[in-house]
Amino acid sequence: MIRRGTAQDAPTLARLRWRWRNEERAETGGDREAFLDYFQTWMIDHLATHLPFIAEVDGRVSGMAWLNLGERVPSPVRPDRRMGDVQSVYVVPELRNSGVGAVLMAAILDEARGRELELVTVHSAERAVPFYLRCGFKDGQRWLEWRP
């Protein structure tokens, strides 16, 4: 089952985010409880622009994905240029390659269509690129980065 996350899901999503970044990415710095508190507050403060989607399997939260909403500068042809960015797609390791990620992405893209977003982007790890291509994303090859 896929559903939109709410403020009540903030503690669960905070723990899922910690698990992903700590266990799989070895981001061990920081205090777990402080991060969980910070994440919960951040999520509640950003629910208007960062839409969480939750995957539940057998009643257990097993994955998440976020759609970050933004606006582009208006143009004479299209004054309303809303866009989305897919962020933090995560499925627990024991359920990967079972279709959970695909169902999460289908929900995200349905939301994007319903909101008539002009563009949806995703910044992906190399190993996940084939997954996003299967979901209908195209390799735009125009994403440039600047980092201080």
Backbone torsions as a table, in degrees:
resi	resn	phi	psi	omega
1	MET	NA	135.6	176.0
2	ILE	-114.1	136.4	177.8
3	ARG	-146.6	160.5	173.8
4	ARG	-73.8	136.9	176.6
5	GLY	-76.9	153.7	178.5
6	THR	-126.1	176.6	177.9
7	ALA	-57.1	-31.9	179.9
8	GLN	-67.1	-20.2	179.4
9	ASP	-86.2	-4.2	-174.9
10	ALA	-54.8	-46.2	179.3
11	PRO	-61.3	-41.2	-179.6
12	THR	-66.2	-44.7	179.8
13	LEU	-67.3	-34.1	176.3
14	ALA	-62.7	-43.2	179.0
15	ARG	-66.2	-38.6	178.9
16	LEU	-65.2	-42.9	178.1
17	ARG	-62.9	-42.8	178.2
18	TRP	-60.7	-46.2	-178.7
19	ARG	-57.7	-48.2	-178.2
20	TRP	-59.8	-54.9	-173.5
21	ARG	-71.4	-33.7	-177.5
22	ASN	-81.4	-51.3	-175.8
23	GLU	-73.9	-41.3	-173.4
24	GLU	-96.8	-27.7	-178.3
25	ARG	-107.3	-1.1	177.4
26	ALA	57.8	33.4	174.2
27	GLU	-84.3	82.6	-172.2
28	THR	-92.1	-6.2	-179.6
29	GLY	-68.3	154.1	175.7
30	GLY	91.2	165.7	-179.3
31	ASP	-94.0	126.1	-176.1
32	ARG	-57.8	-49.8	-177.4
33	GLU	-63.6	-38.4	178.3
34	ALA	-64.9	-41.6	177.8
35	PHE	-63.2	-46.1	-179.1
36	LEU	-59.4	-43.0	177.3
37	ASP	-62.9	-46.2	-179.1
38	TYR	-61.4	-47.3	-177.4
39	PHE	-60.8	-43.0	-179.3
40	GLN	-61.3	-45.0	178.3
41	THR	-64.5	-44.4	179.5
42	TRP	-58.9	-46.9	-178.0
43	MET	-59.6	-47.9	-178.9
44	ILE	-62.3	-40.5	179.5
45	ASP	-68.0	-21.7	-173.8
46	HIS	-113.3	14.2	-177.3
47	LEU	-62.2	-22.6	179.4
48	ALA	-75.3	-24.5	-176.0
49	THR	-116.9	-17.9	-179.0
50	HIS	-123.4	100.6	-174.2
51	LEU	-91.3	114.5	178.8
52	PRO	-85.8	141.3	173.0
53	PHE	-120.7	138.0	-173.9
54	ILE	-121.6	135.3	172.8
55	ALA	-102.6	129.9	175.3
56	GLU	-118.9	131.7	176.2
57	VAL	-124.4	122.0	-177.9
58	ASP	53.5	40.3	177.2
59	GLY	77.3	5.5	-177.8
60	ARG	-114.4	132.1	176.4
61	VAL	-64.3	120.5	-172.4
62	SER	-123.9	-3.6	179.2
63	GLY	-171.6	165.0	179.2
64	MET	-150.8	157.8	172.0
65	ALA	-154.5	151.1	-176.7
66	TRP	-125.4	142.3	172.7
67	LEU	-115.0	110.9	178.0
68	ASN	-88.3	121.5	-179.3
69	LEU	-93.6	138.8	177.9
70	GLY	-148.3	173.0	178.5
71	GLU	-125.3	140.3	175.7
72	ARG	-98.6	163.0	179.2
73	VAL	-62.0	133.7	-179.4
74	PRO	-61.8	152.8	172.8
75	SER	-122.9	161.4	179.6
76	PRO	-59.6	-32.8	-178.2
77	VAL	-82.1	-35.3	-177.4
78	ARG	-136.8	90.8	-177.9
79	PRO	-69.0	-29.4	-179.8
80	ASP	-100.0	101.8	-174.6
81	ARG	-118.5	68.2	179.3
82	ARG	-80.2	145.5	-179.5
83	MET	-139.0	168.4	177.0
84	GLY	-135.0	156.9	176.0
85	ASP	-133.0	123.3	178.5
86	VAL	-79.3	131.2	-176.7
87	GLN	-137.1	151.5	169.7
88	SER	50.7	51.3	173.8
89	VAL	-79.2	123.0	-176.7
90	TYR	-146.1	133.5	172.6
91	VAL	-125.6	136.1	-179.3
92	VAL	-56.1	142.7	-173.8
93	PRO	-53.4	-37.2	-176.1
94	GLU	-70.3	-10.8	179.7
95	LEU	-117.0	8.6	178.4
96	ARG	-67.5	151.4	-178.9
97	ASN	63.5	25.6	177.2
98	SER	-112.6	2.0	179.8
99	GLY	99.5	-6.5	-178.5
100	VAL	-62.5	-45.4	-179.8
101	GLY	-62.2	-40.4	179.9
102	ALA	-63.8	-39.6	179.6
103	VAL	-69.4	-38.3	175.1
104	LEU	-59.6	-47.7	-178.6
105	MET	-65.7	-36.2	177.3
106	ALA	-61.1	-40.4	178.4
107	ALA	-65.8	-42.1	178.4
108	ILE	-61.0	-47.2	-177.1
109	LEU	-70.8	-31.8	172.5
110	ASP	-62.3	-42.6	177.3
111	GLU	-61.2	-43.8	-179.8
112	ALA	-61.8	-43.4	177.6
113	ARG	-63.2	-44.3	-180.0
114	GLY	-62.0	-30.6	178.2
115	ARG	-90.2	0.0	-179.4
116	GLU	54.4	46.7	178.2
117	LEU	-70.0	139.0	-178.7
118	GLU	-72.4	-32.5	-171.5
119	LEU	-152.8	141.5	171.6
120	VAL	-129.1	128.4	-179.5
121	THR	-115.6	165.1	171.7
122	VAL	-150.4	136.7	174.9
123	HIS	-105.0	115.1	-167.3
124	SER	-118.0	150.8	166.4
125	ALA	-67.3	150.4	-176.7
126	GLU	-54.4	-41.2	-176.1
127	ARG	-68.6	-19.5	-178.7
128	ALA	-95.2	-6.1	-178.2
129	VAL	-56.1	-46.1	178.8
130	PRO	-57.9	-36.1	177.5
131	PHE	-60.5	-49.2	-178.4
132	TYR	-66.7	-34.7	175.7
133	LEU	-63.6	-40.3	177.2
134	ARG	-64.8	-27.4	179.1
135	CYS	-80.1	-5.5	176.5
136	GLY	110.1	-2.3	176.0
137	PHE	-71.5	151.5	176.7
138	LYS	-113.8	150.6	176.9
139	ASP	-80.6	99.6	-177.0
140	GLY	-73.8	-23.7	177.5
141	GLN	52.8	26.6	178.0
142	ARG	-123.4	9.7	-178.4
143	TRP	-80.7	114.9	178.1
144	LEU	-112.0	151.3	-178.6
145	GLU	-126.2	148.0	168.8
146	TRP	-130.5	129.6	178.2
147	ARG	-131.0	133.0	179.0
148	PRO	-70.9	NA	NA
